[in-house]
């Protein structure tokens, strides 16, 4: 055999040996080389695989899209995060109860998998079953994240040919919706300690609702929501009123920037007060800016409202205290004259200054004095929490005989225990009037309110108070006595406010309620002439820009300590010229 052939066969054998399983075939001869000794690997025990791990997906946001079709199709885009590279969305279920859709996303993770420990975002599109739904507003909950949508008409095919309807100018019109809800936080008192309920969070020196809409909290009906164009603050484009579930909606909106807001001080939203916003800005303004894309449904633009006195906190009814404070008469001032047989309504404003919440099982009862024709027991119209005021009214008929009449009233608890001012059954509130021939009817709009604003003088010199000072409840602190003396100075240039209806508890007026302002003259006098009969509030805001440099630092001593406002009931043609205000300057 030729040498070249021998070399060819040798290399062929080597190549075949390298490509095989390293074991020589029978008959082959391979060179043997010495190898270093090796140690056999120690076998390891593998853990028994556990079952797959299931859980609920973490959803951060949802977007509800209404498709241009009929019947309408609605898709919900859920976005969130998976905890690692092995976890996946496992199942998506949906259920509907009445107007509420509940969508659940679950996850699954293989057992004993080696996973990348990195957050993985996900996006899932869920088609809701909305065929044959009646018109209305519906809520959608995806793993705790809520939104809503509105069907303007029944979502079912017509069996008969429908009448022609107007076609929208653009199919890219968007929707903004949301909910106004009662964000609940009740704070009870245990001695000097405040005891907040679940749903409260600390805020300053007190507590506020937590701003989280949960399944047990209800929407607020009848709230007017404002829509403005552009960045907040903006309004004037449109308004919407919340429905029975607290939902509102703005439709047919082109793409752009919008501002949604609610003015709690607006007259149409008067049922909100007293209280404060807990969401979107705790204790702040109710404004949400929205940038709307073409055809987008911007959902979940919610507002949380924390009523000051609701819900009524739970207390130990066996050990709480019933007590009331008389705030003011709202109608029929004492000695009003009525013709025999005429009907009139007397109204009082009372404050619950005890620790027991008043319920509708509490009753206002007549307890003495003259027997005036009318009811002798009137249930409270609603719950009244400690610290809250309530307006109570009784309609009477004037007796047929002339004379002066007075009937005394108290409150009664569910155990028929009566109580009055300061919790005492002896401290009543009353209605007092005269039956006779009324005086001639005065000219319309001829009533007057006026008075003087004076410096109520008090000084403490070398630890000794001057004449005209009184001590505040054994504190060693002295203020002026609230009495107008001839030698005390009058304050000119002070701005006085006249508003209709009762004075606000917090001293903040709706602009629509302010009728007029005037400035005290060089003698400290002011006048509001040409008034009709009715209920008014006269007030001086010491912190207003007009008064702050004139009055601060200091405090009111009259008509009430620390309060520069008073309610006045004017009879036709009446002149009330003693509505004075005393101010004690502080050094």
Buried (B, 14 or more C-beta within 10 A) or exposed (E): EEEEEEEEEEEEBEEEBEEEEEEEEEEEEEEEEEEEEEEEEEEEEEEEEEEEBEEEBBBEEBBBBBEEEEBBBBBBBBBBEBBEBBBEBBEBEBEBEEBBBBBBBBBBBBEEEEEEEEEBEBEBEBEBEBEEBEEBBBBBBBBEBBBBBBBEEEBEEEEEEEEEEEEEEEEBBBBBBBBBBBBBBBBBBEEEEBBBBEBBBEBEEEBBBBBEBEEEBEBBBBBBBBBBBEEBEBBEBBEBEBBEBBBBBBBEBBBEBBBBBBBBBBEEBEEBBBBBBBBBEBEEEBBBBBEBEEBBBBBBBBBBBBBBBBBBBEBEEEEBEBBBBBBBBBBBBEEBBBEEEEEBEBBBBBBBBBBBBBBEEBBBBBBEBBEBEBEBEBEBEEBBBBBBBBBBEBEBBBBEEEEEBBBBBBBBBEEEEBBBBEEEEEBBBBBBBBBBEEEEEEEEEBBBBBBBBBBBBBBEEEEEBEEBBBEEEEEEEBBBBBEBEEEBEBBBBBBBBBBBBBBBBEEEBBEEBBEEBBEBEEEBBBBBEEBEBBBBBBBBBBEEEBBEEBBEEBBBBBBEBEBBBBBBBBBBBBBBEEBBBBBBBEE
